[in-house]
C-alpha cells in the first residue's frame, strides 16, 4: 500500500479490504471515495461497513478480485442480506456498494459495475415508525423537567428545541451559543443540517423562554463560539466546554421520559415527528412543514405526519363489545 494511502486510511479509521486493493490506483480510489467523495462522517461509517461486509462475503465465495465479481454474485449477496436485514437496510447496503463500484469504474479500476443492474427489494412506506407523543404527553414531559439545575434547564431547552423547530438531533447537539440570536426582537436559531445546509427559524414563544433562561443561568453569552448544549462534569452538575454526544442525549431523553411517566419508548427523532404532527393537526400546511423541517421532499415530511393514528384509534373505539 502506498504510504500516503496508508496514512489516509489510518486517519479516517478505514480498513482496506483486499478485494478493493489489487494495485496502487485501486487503493487510491478507494480512499478518495471515503474521504473526498463521502464527506458526512455518519454516511462514511455506514458505507465503509457495507463495503467491508461485501468484501468479506466475496472472499468467502472464492472471489478474491473485483473483476471476478459479476451481477449474479451481487444478486446472491443481496438475497443473503435479505434473510437477516430489513428491506431498507438491504437497499442501503446495495446503494453503498453500487456507489463505490461506480467510483472505481470512473477511476478506470474496473471496466463495469456489477451492481448497476441488480435491483434491491421493494419497499414502500406511507407512515414512519418513529414513536410520537401526543401534545399533552409532550407538555407533561417538558413540565416535569426541574428548572432548579443547569442540567434541567439544558435538557428542557434541548427537548423543546427539537420539538418546536423539528430539528434533527445531529444539528442540535453541535449548535454554538451564537446560533441562538435575536433578530427583529425575536430569538432565532441557526441549524447546520445534513449536507452543509444552514437552516434558520424563529423560536416559538415557549422555546424562546426556555432558551433565554438556560443561556442566562448558564452564563453562556460570553462564549459565543462555544457549544450551546454542553455535557456535565461527572455528577457535579457543572457544565463542561464539550458538546453532548448523541448517545448522551438519547439516554437523557429516555431517563426524562421515564421520570415523567411517559409509556411511549421515545427516541431523539420522536420530537421531530411530534412537532410536525401537532403543527399539521392545528391547521399547518404540509409544504410549510416541509420547509420548516428542511426536507427535500414533501413525501418525506408526510412520513412524520401521524394524525391518522388518532383517526384509527377513534374508529377502533366504535367496536363496542
N, C-alpha and C positions, 0 to 999 in steps of 0.2 A: 504494500500500500504506500502511495506517495506520502511524504512527510506532511505536506500541507493538508492533504485529505485526512490523514490520521488525526491531526490537531483539531480540524473542524468536527470530525466525528466525536472526538472526546469532549470538545467544548459544548456540544449540543446534546450530550448524553445519548448518542445514537449508536446502534450496533450495525455493522455492515455484513449482512448475510452473504455467504459465498455465492449464492445464486445470482446476486447483482454485481459481483466483483470479478469478472473474468479478466479485466485489464484496467490500466490506469484511467482510461477515458470513462469506462463504466463507473468506476469508483467516484470520479469527479462529478459525473452527472447525478449519481445517487445522492451525494452530499448536497449538491446545489439544489436538488428538488426539495429537500427538507430544511434548507437554510434560506436560500434566496427566493424560492418559489412559494413555500408554505411559511407564512410569517406568523400566523397565530400559534402560540405555544401549545394550546389545547388540541388544535387540529393536528399539529405536528406529532404530538404524542400518540393520538389515536391512529393516524395514518401509518406511523412507524410500526406500531404494534401489528396492524393489519398486514403490512408488507413482510414483517418478520415471520408471522404465523404462516403466511402463504409460502415463504421460502422454506420453512421447516417442513411443511406438508409435501412440497415438491421433492425435497431431498429424501423424504421417507418413501416416495414413489419411484426413486431412482432417477429423478430429473435433477441433474446437477448443474445445468446451464440453461439460461433463458431461451436460446434458440431451439432447445428440445421441447419447450412448453408450447402446446397448441390450444386452440379453443376448447377442445374436448376435455383437456386437463383442467382448465379453469372452470368449465361447467360442472365437472365432477366435484371439484373443490367447493363450489357454491352449494351443491347438493349436500355435501358433507357438513358445511356450516349450518344449513337449514335444519339439520337434525338436533342441533344444540342451541341455536340462537334464534331470536325473534326476527321476523322479516325485515324490520328497519335496520337491525344490526347487520344482517347479511348484505343488504343493499349498501350500507356504509362501507363494509369491507371490500365489496366489489368496486365501489367508486374509488376507493383509495388505490387499489391495485391497478385499475384501468388508468387512473390519472398518472401514477408513477410510470407505468409502461409507456404511456403516450409521451411522457417527458424523455424517456430513453430512446424512443423512436425518433423524435425530433433531434436528439443529440447523436443520431446515427449509431447507437449502440446495438440496436436490434432492428431488423428491416420492417417488421409489422408488429402490431399489438394483438396478442392472442386473446385479450379480454374484451376487445372492442365489440365483438359480435355476440358476446354472452349476455343473456338477459337475466336480471335478478328476479326474485319472487315478487308477485303482485302484492301491493299493499296500499290500501286507501283508507283514510280515516276522515270522519266528519266532525269528530269531537275529541279533544285531547284527554289524556289520562291524568293530568295534573290535579291533585286534590284541591278543591276550592272551599273557602269558608263563606258562610252566609254573612251578611252585613253585621248582624248582631253578634256573631261569633268574633269577627274581626274587631268590633268595638270592645267586646269583653276582654280580648287579648291585650289590646293597647292599654285599656284602663287598669289592667291587672299588674302592669309593669311599674314597680315602685319608682318614684322620681326622687327618692332620697339619696341616691348614689349616682356617681358619674356613669357607672356601668348601666344602671337602669335608664338614665337619660339617653345614653348612647344606643341601647337596644331598642328603646321606644322610637327614637328618631329614625333608626335604620329600617325597622319594620314598616313604619309609616311611609318612609320614602319609597320603598318597593311597592307599597300598596297604592299610593296616590299618584305616582308617576309611571307605574307599570315598568319600572326599571329592572334590568337583569342584575342578578347578584354580582356578576363579574364586573359590571360597570360601577356599582355602588361601592364595593369594597375598596376600589382604587381611587375613589374621589379624593381630591385635595380640598383643603379648607377654602381655598379661593374659588372652588367650583360651586359654592353656595354664596351667591352675591345678590345685592339689591339692585333692582332696575325698575324705574317707574314706581317707586315706593312699595315694591313688592319683592319678596325673596324669590329668586330663581335658582335652579340647579342646572349644572352642566354635566352631562353624562358622556363618557368616552366609550362608545359601544363597539361592537364587533366590526372588523374591517376598517378600523381607524375613523369611524364616523363620530362626529360630535353632535350630540342631541341636547337641546336646551328647552327647559319647560318652566313655567311659573308654578309656584307652590300653592297647593290647597291651603286654606287658612289654618287648618288644624296642623298640617305638616309644617307650615311656617312657624307656628307657635312652638312645636316640639324642637325644631332645629335651632331657633333662636335661644331657647332655654338651654339646650345642650351646649351650643357654642359659647354662651355666656358663662355657664357654670364650669366648663372645662377650660376656659380662658384660651381658646384656640385661635382667636383672631390675630394674635401676634405672630402666628406661624402659618402664613397663607400657603406656603409650599408644602406644608406637612399634610399627612393623611388625615382625612376627616373622621373616619371610624377606626379607632386605634385599639389594639389589643391591650389587655391589662397586665400589670406586672405581678405574676403569681396570684395570690389571694389578697393582695394589698388593696385592690380597688383603684390603684393609681394607674393612669393610662400611660402606655409607652409611646414611642415615636414610630412604631411599626404598625402596618395595617392588619386588620383581622384577616385570617385566611378564610377561604370558602368553607372549609371543614369546621372552623370555629363558629362561623355564622350559622351553619346547619345545626350544630349542637346547641347553640344558644336558642335558636328558634324552637327546636324540639323541647328543650327544658322549659322555656317560657310558655309554650302551649300546654304542656302537661300541668304546670303550676296553675294555669288559668282554667283547667278542667275541660280543655278542648279535646274531644274524642277523635277528630279527624287527624290522620297522620300527615301533618303538614311538611312541606319541603320549601326550599328557597323560592321555587317557582310559584308556589301557592299564592303568594301575594300579588304577583303579576296577573295571574288568572282571576283572582278575586277582584282586583281593581277594575279590570276590563269588563268583567261580568256585571258588576254593580253600575259602572258607567253606562253600559248599554241598557241595563234594566231600568234606569232612570231617564231614558229618552235620548241617550247619546247615539251618535251616528257611527256606523261601522268604519266608514272611511276616515273619520276623525280619530277613532280609536286606533286605527292602523298607523296614523301619523304620530299619535302620542306614544305608541308602543315601539315606534321606529321599525316597523315591519316592512319588508319589500312587497309583500302581497297581502291583500285583504283576506285571502283564504287562510293564511297563517293566523291572522288575528281571530278569525272565526273559530279556530280550534280552541281558543281560550273563552269563548262565549258559552257559558253554562246555564243560560236562562232556561233552556229546555229541561234541565234537571228538576226544577220546581214544577213545571207543567206535568212532567211524568209522575212526580210524587202526588200531585193533586188528583190525577186520573186514577192512580193506584188506590187511593183512599175511597174511591167510588165503589170498590168491591166490599160491600158491607155484608159480612157473613157472621 
